[in-house]
Amino acid sequence: MSWYVIVETDDGLSVASVAEGGTAEETAVRLGGVIVDPGPYSDYEQAYDAMLEFPDAEDED
């Protein structure tokens, strides 16, 4: 069963699926990003809702 994490890449934040037996770190490296929230979230919707709670970097200026 896969699970979900929040990753930041050059394109911004995204929800990423971690394959069974994989790690959050492997997933972030595969996407060329870094882990922002390792969860683990059991479904995409939970992870997406959590991602929406992160402050928008553009609003911090």
N, C-alpha and C positions, 0 to 999 in steps of 0.2 A: 504494500500500500504506500502510495506516495504521500508526501506532506508538503507544506508550503512555507516559504520564507520571503522576506522583503529584501530586495537587492537594489543598490544604486549603481547605475552605469553612466556613461557619458550622456545618455538619452534621458536620464532622470530615474525616478523610482519605478520599480515594477515588482510584481508578484512572480515568483519563480517556483516551479515544481521540483522537488527533490525526489529523485527516483528511489525506489526501495533499495536499501543497502548503500545508498549514497549519503553524502554529507552536505551540509549547508555550504561549507567552504568550497567543496568541489563544484557545486552549482554556481557559486559566485565567480569562481575562476573561469568556468566554462563560458559564462556570459560576459566576461571581461569587466567585472564590477567587484563591489565589496558588499558584505552583509550589513544591512542596516538594522534588521530585526530578525533574529534567528528563529522566532516562533518557539516551537513548531506550531503551525496552524493545520488543523485537520482538513480544512476545505478552503477552496479559493476565495469564497465570499468572506470568510473570517479574516483572511490575510488582506484582502482588498480593503475591507472596512478599516482595519488597523492602519494600512498605508495612508488612507485618507486623513487620519488623525495627525500625521506628521506635519510639522510646520512647513510651509512653502518657502523655499530658500529665497525666492524673489520678493516675498513679503517682509523679509528680515532687514531689508535696506532702509 
